[in-house]
Amino acid sequence: MNNNVLTYKGYYGSIEYDLGNKMLYGRLLGIKGAYIYEGSTLNELETDFKQFVDEYLYDCQQDGMHPQKPNLGTFNVRISMDLHFKASETAKKRGQSLNNFVKQAIEHEVNR
């Protein structure tokens, strides 16, 4: 993960800023809902993020709910059967898994 993301107990949080209010804030990434934390400094932001995650996990436990796990890193893409077949065949010819082939294609597009 990059340096602009906070991590704690398997959760990820963004680092953002509001110039008008001169505040840092962040959002819990990869789970449903609007989970926001804030701070005046990076240390305060990180502390609030960790406290937020701890409180979220505690609240879930108290309510008998399973906490959401971040879904970063995996996703489903719907493509035509023809494109799926062609991608599978191309990956096979290159000695790659379809997963690795798609990962490289995305990396190529993101980095160009």
C-alpha positions as CSV (number, residue, x, y, z in Angstrom):
1,M,0.0,0.0,0.0
2,N,1.2,3.5,-0.6
3,N,2.5,6.1,2.0
4,N,-0.7,8.1,1.8
5,V,-2.8,5.4,3.5
6,L,-3.0,4.6,7.2
7,T,-3.2,0.9,8.2
8,Y,-4.3,-0.6,11.5
9,K,-5.6,-4.1,12.4
10,G,-6.2,-4.9,8.7
11,Y,-8.1,-1.7,8.0
12,Y,-7.0,1.1,5.7
13,G,-7.7,4.8,6.0
14,S,-7.2,7.7,3.6
15,I,-5.3,10.9,4.5
16,E,-7.1,14.0,3.1
17,Y,-7.2,17.7,3.9
18,D,-9.6,20.5,4.1
19,L,-7.7,23.7,3.3
20,G,-10.7,25.9,4.2
21,N,-10.8,24.6,7.8
22,K,-7.1,23.7,8.0
23,M,-8.0,20.2,9.1
24,L,-6.9,16.7,8.1
25,Y,-9.5,14.0,7.8
26,G,-9.8,10.5,6.4
27,R,-12.2,7.9,5.4
28,L,-12.1,4.2,6.2
29,L,-11.4,2.5,2.9
30,G,-12.9,-0.6,1.4
31,I,-16.0,-1.0,3.6
32,K,-19.5,0.3,3.1
33,G,-20.6,3.3,5.0
34,A,-19.3,6.8,5.7
35,Y,-16.6,6.4,8.3
36,I,-14.7,9.6,8.9
37,Y,-12.0,10.6,11.4
38,E,-10.0,13.8,11.7
39,G,-7.1,15.6,13.3
40,S,-5.1,18.8,13.3
41,T,-1.8,17.0,12.8
42,L,-0.8,13.8,11.2
43,N,-0.2,12.3,14.6
44,E,-3.7,13.3,15.7
45,L,-5.2,11.9,12.5
46,E,-3.4,8.6,13.0
47,T,-4.5,8.4,16.6
48,D,-8.1,9.2,15.7
49,F,-8.0,6.6,12.9
50,K,-6.8,3.9,15.3
51,Q,-9.3,4.9,17.9
52,F,-12.1,4.8,15.3
53,V,-11.1,1.3,14.2
54,D,-11.0,0.1,17.8
55,E,-14.4,1.6,18.5
56,Y,-15.8,0.1,15.3
57,L,-14.6,-3.4,16.2
58,Y,-15.9,-3.0,19.8
59,D,-19.3,-1.8,18.7
60,C,-19.6,-4.7,16.3
61,Q,-18.7,-7.1,19.0
62,Q,-21.2,-5.5,21.4
63,D,-24.0,-5.7,18.8
64,G,-23.2,-9.3,17.9
65,M,-22.3,-8.3,14.3
66,H,-19.3,-9.4,12.2
67,P,-17.2,-6.4,11.3
68,Q,-16.8,-5.6,7.6
69,K,-13.5,-6.5,6.2
70,P,-11.9,-4.2,3.7
71,N,-12.4,-5.5,0.1
72,L,-9.3,-3.8,-1.3
73,G,-7.3,-6.1,-3.6
74,T,-10.0,-8.2,-5.1
75,F,-12.9,-7.4,-7.5
76,N,-15.0,-9.0,-10.2
77,V,-15.2,-7.7,-13.7
78,R,-17.9,-8.7,-16.1
79,I,-16.6,-9.2,-19.6
80,S,-17.9,-11.0,-22.7
81,M,-17.3,-14.8,-23.0
82,D,-15.3,-14.1,-26.1
83,L,-13.0,-11.6,-24.4
84,H,-12.6,-13.9,-21.4
85,F,-11.6,-16.8,-23.8
86,K,-9.1,-14.6,-25.7
87,A,-7.5,-13.3,-22.4
88,S,-7.3,-16.9,-21.1
89,E,-5.7,-18.1,-24.2
90,T,-3.2,-15.2,-24.4
91,A,-2.3,-15.8,-20.7
92,K,-1.8,-19.5,-21.3
93,K,0.4,-18.8,-24.4
94,R,2.6,-16.5,-22.2
95,G,2.8,-19.1,-19.4
96,Q,0.8,-16.9,-17.0
97,S,-2.3,-17.3,-14.9
98,L,-5.3,-15.3,-16.1
99,N,-5.1,-13.3,-12.8
100,N,-1.5,-12.3,-13.4
101,F,-2.3,-11.4,-17.0
102,V,-5.1,-9.1,-16.0
103,K,-3.0,-7.6,-13.2
104,Q,-0.3,-6.7,-15.6
105,A,-2.8,-5.3,-18.1
106,I,-4.2,-3.0,-15.4
107,E,-0.7,-2.0,-14.2
108,H,0.2,-1.1,-17.8
109,E,-2.9,1.1,-18.2
110,V,-2.6,2.8,-14.8
111,N,1.1,3.6,-15.4
112,R,0.9,5.0,-18.9
